[in-house]
């Protein structure tokens, strides 16, 4: 029988250490909604989302009550819209109608984000995908809940530098169209290398084409729980440190597994994966940077940060993999700057720089995430930063991503304020030297030699 | 979840009660459970610096109200006595602390 200490431990994690289920995300295939008329496609998309995910918010709340743990977000992800609209869409406005349909369904269901306004162009871009990319800025500016992503590199296919060049401009255009809200459109746009098909976290969530009809993916989160566990082993050696993280990650992920199984059963949809990421929020005590500080660094970004993050990421995976029958998504430690108060502080005091963050992306599970940069940053520089991240992901056979926010009208020393889970972002300095000629070359960077495994 | 001895399917719910100690907490909570045919399997209770802390493992498989209704009624009793009562399916603890 469960004993008193175990009950207290679990409830302390929930009530004091910010353990929560960060998201239950239903991935829905819209492949059967493809037809050659935009209005019909929109209707089919709307009907299918409402039919399958109509109950997701009520189910999430019900599960929260059953187990006494907050289920913070209930979200939806769909098949990349560039594929769903490829036949029926003839102009950017057609794709934007699909975005508005996604937005309408999400609003009625009561979810706060719907991912999947996406394109997979890591090797090449079709004409319609090119059109789709042009539609992204207006789609994000004219909807509330829609998130967009573009996979433009992979270990197997190399880096699509034409797409990299385009996305620098798309990001800037999105920033300009949402300038009155500190360019918030860019907070809903991610560029990927090696994007996973089953990521439950926005803004990069989409329902990959390798997936089935519908699936439940859960992201559970507990950086506060890990930090508290580490407080009791302050000063102990790395062996003890790693064991503590691993065991804590196991316990956190078990909750994700339980919630995923329950949600799948109650919604009548298959269980997909648990994403065992440590995902911070702006709240105190819910921070990945605080874990790094607890490990022994003055601020995230100090020497030793990359090593500390590497061990954290690795131990989270080792503990989590035992805890779940299927692990997927991003699964590791997240380092979104604006969503982690410890990161914000580290950036504000000048300890955390873009260059250090780039190093950190080599060893954690996302990339340059939720970073505000000066609004005057040229598109080619943004593309150069993207190219760097894509190269890291491609060569190291991991997922990397870029979610940069050029805040129009603001510069270093100022802040962008988004509120809620998106937090506050200090504008970070960007290397101002020129890479226009590099980006202007066009074409593809070939896949690395070690991808040839046959 | 099977009771190995009797072969009956139990539905275990953990109820925790935390708050300032006053007379009658255990009596009021247990009366509510008894009225609704919730069986108490285990109780553990301490008082630390005037704070009352109780954990019960109960079985609601033969209860006359639903889990949701039980939560609502426990909330009401809790407010009246001035304590926080939380009810959770035992599975979350099993899942975290057992392989």
HADDOCK unambig.tbl for C-alpha pairs under 7 A between the chains (distance, minus, plus):
assign (segid A and resid 2 and name CA) (segid B and resid 94 and name CA) 6.80 0.50 0.50
assign (segid A and resid 4 and name CA) (segid B and resid 55 and name CA) 6.80 0.50 0.50
assign (segid A and resid 6 and name CA) (segid B and resid 97 and name CA) 6.99 0.50 0.50
assign (segid A and resid 7 and name CA) (segid B and resid 93 and name CA) 6.47 0.50 0.50
assign (segid A and resid 10 and name CA) (segid B and resid 93 and name CA) 6.90 0.50 0.50
assign (segid A and resid 66 and name CA) (segid B and resid 88 and name CA) 5.48 0.50 0.50
assign (segid A and resid 66 and name CA) (segid B and resid 89 and name CA) 5.69 0.50 0.50
assign (segid A and resid 67 and name CA) (segid B and resid 88 and name CA) 4.69 0.50 0.50
assign (segid A and resid 67 and name CA) (segid B and resid 89 and name CA) 5.36 0.50 0.50
assign (segid A and resid 67 and name CA) (segid B and resid 92 and name CA) 6.11 0.50 0.50
assign (segid A and resid 68 and name CA) (segid B and resid 88 and name CA) 5.40 0.50 0.50
assign (segid A and resid 251 and name CA) (segid B and resid 96 and name CA) 4.98 0.50 0.50
assign (segid A and resid 254 and name CA) (segid B and resid 95 and name CA) 5.84 0.50 0.50
assign (segid A and resid 254 and name CA) (segid B and resid 96 and name CA) 5.39 0.50 0.50
assign (segid A and resid 255 and name CA) (segid B and resid 92 and name CA) 6.51 0.50 0.50
assign (segid A and resid 255 and name CA) (segid B and resid 95 and name CA) 6.84 0.50 0.50
assign (segid A and resid 255 and name CA) (segid B and resid 96 and name CA) 6.52 0.50 0.50
assign (segid A and resid 258 and name CA) (segid B and resid 95 and name CA) 6.97 0.50 0.50
